[in-house]
Amino acid sequence: MTTQTEARSALRKEYDEKGYVIARNAIDDDLAAEMVDHIHWLEKKHPNVRPESLHHSLLAHDPFMWRLTGDDRLLDIAEQFIGPDIALFAAHYIAKPPGDGKAVQWHQDGSYWSLEPMEVTTLWVAGTPSTVENGCMRVLPGTQNRKLLKRRDLIELDKEKFVLGVGIRPQDIDDSEAVDLELDAGDISIHNPQIIHGSNANTSATWRVGLTLRYIPTTTWDTEPSRENLLLRGKAVQDVDNTYAKRPEYIAGEHMPFAGCESWNGAV
């Protein structure tokens, strides 16, 4: 019988070899369903923001986002890759609506980030099934060993078609060995900041709700002073000048209700 330690070791080994790995049933169906509810709640609160573009600034003071990103099941996975002192420097819902959900161009996450050093891992959490038909993530295995491109190396793309608007030149990509990461609700994929990945548009009749969580060890410096990190486990490092958000209170009528919200407070 495989022990939990052996399972974790296998997860890390596959990640190191391929640049990504999938963890099935990482969260339960109820929490995944709350993610979907949260998307629709945010849509009503921010009607001028497309659901693929619900970024960290809209989430950092949201009690449900703190509850979700600080879930011990997710932090236990993140700890395998970055250690026990964990912060979240960025969260981003990329929720593709039926019929016109935007594509995500081929890119390396680290190209967009101001982290020193680039010690970070991304957990991509599925709130709904993520399939080829509705535009699941695609990765190019092994490309985590390539040079990390800088922002200046990328090209502008049509923001009406692509979520990020900036990506790798199409002529520099060979997608013949791309792997589609199909997930069920509650599954997660974990990927390296240097692996090349993207996704196609959602032309199906179903939503594709995904949440990207960028976890860093508290020894990593987020050099963007206006961005508020979430300290979720362990301790901050005194001489690493990160900005940390205050854990928010839950206020009925101002925040989305969620399981346990009645007992949620701003105390750690």
C-alpha positions in Angstrom: 0.0 0.0 0.0 1.4 3.4 -1.0 2.0 5.7 1.9 1.2 9.4 1.9 4.9 10.2 2.0 5.5 7.9 -1.0 2.6 9.5 -2.9 4.0 13.0 -2.3 7.5 11.9 -3.4 6.0 10.5 -6.6 4.2 13.8 -7.2 7.3 15.8 -6.8 9.4 13.4 -9.0 6.9 13.7 -11.9 6.8 17.5 -11.5 10.6 17.7 -11.7 10.7 15.5 -14.8 7.8 17.0 -16.8 7.4 20.5 -15.4 3.8 19.7 -14.3 1.8 17.1 -12.4 -1.9 16.5 -11.7 -3.4 15.9 -8.2 -6.8 14.4 -8.4 -9.6 15.2 -5.9 -7.5 17.8 -4.2 -10.6 19.6 -2.9 -14.1 18.3 -2.4 -17.1 18.9 -4.7 -18.8 21.4 -2.4 -15.8 23.7 -2.3 -15.4 23.4 -6.1 -19.1 24.4 -6.5 -18.5 27.4 -4.2 -15.7 28.5 -6.6 -18.3 28.5 -9.4 -20.8 30.4 -7.2 -18.0 32.9 -6.5 -17.4 33.5 -10.2 -21.0 34.4 -10.8 -21.1 36.6 -7.7 -18.0 38.4 -8.9 -19.6 38.8 -12.4 -22.5 40.7 -10.8 -20.2 42.8 -8.6 -17.9 43.7 -11.5 -20.1 43.7 -14.6 -17.5 45.4 -16.8 -14.8 42.8 -16.1 -14.7 39.6 -18.2 -14.7 36.4 -16.2 -11.3 35.5 -17.7 -9.8 38.6 -16.1 -10.8 38.5 -12.4 -7.3 39.3 -11.1 -5.6 39.4 -7.7 -6.6 43.0 -7.0 -10.3 42.0 -6.9 -9.6 39.0 -4.7 -7.0 39.9 -2.1 -9.6 41.3 0.4 -12.3 38.7 -0.2 -12.9 36.3 2.7 -13.9 33.4 0.5 -10.6 33.8 -1.5 -8.7 33.6 1.8 -10.7 30.6 2.9 -10.1 28.8 -0.4 -6.4 29.7 -0.9 -5.6 28.9 2.7 -7.3 25.4 2.6 -4.9 23.0 4.2 -5.3 20.5 1.4 -3.9 23.1 -1.1 -1.2 24.4 1.3 -0.1 20.8 2.0 0.5 20.3 -1.8 2.2 23.7 -2.2 4.5 22.9 0.8 6.0 20.0 -1.1 7.3 22.4 -3.7 8.2 25.6 -1.8 8.5 24.7 1.9 6.5 25.4 5.0 6.4 29.2 5.0 3.8 30.0 2.3 2.4 33.2 0.8 0.2 33.7 -2.2 1.4 36.6 -4.3 -1.2 36.3 -7.0 -4.6 34.7 -7.7 -6.4 34.9 -11.0 -9.8 33.4 -12.1 -9.6 32.4 -15.7 -13.3 31.5 -16.2 -14.2 30.9 -19.8 -17.9 31.4 -20.5 -19.7 29.1 -23.0 -19.3 30.0 -26.6 -16.9 32.9 -26.4 -14.4 32.1 -23.7 -11.0 33.6 -24.7 -7.9 31.5 -25.5 -4.7 31.9 -23.5 -1.6 32.2 -25.7 1.5 30.1 -25.3 3.6 31.6 -22.5 5.8 31.1 -19.5 4.3 32.4 -16.3 7.6 33.7 -15.0 7.9 36.1 -17.9 5.3 38.3 -16.3 6.4 38.2 -12.7 8.7 40.4 -10.6 10.0 37.8 -8.2 13.5 37.5 -6.7 14.3 34.6 -6.8 11.9 32.9 -9.1 10.8 30.4 -6.5 7.1 29.9 -7.1 4.7 27.1 -8.0 1.2 27.5 -9.5 -1.8 25.4 -8.5 -4.5 25.5 -11.1 -7.7 24.6 -9.4 -10.7 23.3 -11.5 -14.1 24.5 -10.4 -15.8 22.7 -13.3 -14.6 19.9 -15.6 -11.8 21.3 -17.8 -11.9 19.5 -21.1 -10.5 19.8 -24.7 -13.9 21.0 -25.8 -14.1 23.9 -23.3 -10.5 25.0 -23.6 -8.5 23.1 -20.9 -4.9 24.0 -20.3 -2.3 22.6 -22.7 1.4 22.2 -21.8 4.6 21.4 -23.6 6.3 18.8 -21.3 10.0 19.4 -20.6 10.0 23.1 -21.6 10.6 24.1 -17.9 14.2 23.5 -18.8 14.2 26.3 -21.4 15.4 29.8 -20.8 12.9 32.0 -19.1 11.9 34.7 -21.7 11.7 38.3 -20.6 8.8 40.6 -21.2 10.8 42.3 -24.0 11.0 38.9 -25.8 7.3 38.5 -26.2 4.9 40.0 -28.8 1.6 41.8 -28.5 -1.5 39.8 -29.4 -5.2 40.6 -30.0 -6.7 41.2 -26.5 -10.1 40.5 -27.9 -9.0 36.9 -28.6 -6.4 36.2 -25.9 -6.6 36.6 -22.2 -3.1 37.9 -21.5 -2.6 39.9 -24.7 1.2 39.2 -24.7 2.9 35.9 -25.5 5.5 33.8 -27.3 5.9 34.2 -31.0 3.8 31.5 -32.8 6.8 30.6 -35.0 8.8 29.8 -31.9 6.3 27.1 -30.8 6.1 23.4 -31.9 2.9 22.2 -30.4 3.0 18.7 -31.9 3.7 17.1 -28.5 1.3 19.3 -26.5 -0.5 17.6 -23.7 -4.1 18.5 -22.8 -4.6 18.6 -19.0 -8.2 17.5 -18.7 -9.5 17.8 -15.1 -12.6 17.1 -13.1 -14.0 19.6 -10.7 -11.8 19.5 -7.6 -8.7 18.3 -9.4 -5.6 20.6 -9.7 -2.6 20.8 -11.9 0.7 22.1 -10.5 3.2 23.7 -12.9 6.6 25.2 -13.0 6.9 28.9 -13.8 9.1 28.2 -16.8 7.0 25.5 -18.6 5.3 26.7 -21.8 1.6 26.4 -21.7 -1.7 27.9 -22.9 -5.2 27.0 -23.8 -7.7 27.2 -26.6 -10.9 29.2 -26.7 -14.1 27.8 -25.2 -16.5 27.3 -28.1 -18.5 24.7 -26.2 -21.9 25.1 -24.4 -20.3 24.7 -20.9 -18.4 27.0 -18.5 -14.7 26.3 -17.8 -13.9 27.7 -14.4 -10.3 27.6 -13.3 -8.4 29.5 -10.6 -4.6 30.0 -10.8 -2.9 30.3 -7.4 0.7 31.4 -7.3 2.3 30.3 -4.1 5.7 31.5 -3.0 8.0 30.8 0.0 8.2 33.9 2.2 11.9 34.1 1.3 10.9 35.2 -2.2 10.6 38.9 -2.7 7.7 40.2 -4.7 9.3 43.4 -6.0 5.9 45.0 -6.9 5.2 47.1 -3.8 1.6 47.8 -4.6 0.7 44.1 -4.7 -0.7 42.6 -1.5 0.5 39.1 -0.7 -1.6 36.7 1.5 0.4 35.1 4.3 -1.3 31.7 4.6 1.1 29.4 6.5 4.2 29.9 8.6 6.0 33.2 9.1 7.1 36.2 7.1 10.8 36.9 6.7 11.7 40.2 8.3 14.3 41.4 5.7 12.1 40.4 2.7 10.1 43.5 1.9 6.8 42.0 0.8 3.5 43.7 1.3 0.9 41.6 3.1 -2.8 42.1 3.0 -4.8 42.0 6.3 -7.0 39.0 6.7 -10.5 40.4 6.0 -13.6 40.1 8.2 -16.7 38.5 6.7 -19.5 41.1 6.4 -22.9 39.8 5.4 -24.3 41.6 2.4 -20.8 42.8 1.4 -19.2 39.4 0.8 -20.4 36.2 -0.8 -21.7 33.7 1.8 -19.8 30.4 2.0 -19.7 27.4 4.2 -18.4 28.5 7.6 -18.7 32.2 6.9 -20.7 32.8 10.1 -17.6 31.9 12.2 -15.1 33.6 9.9 -13.2 36.6 11.3 -10.1 38.6 10.6 -8.1 37.0 13.4 -5.4 34.5 12.4 
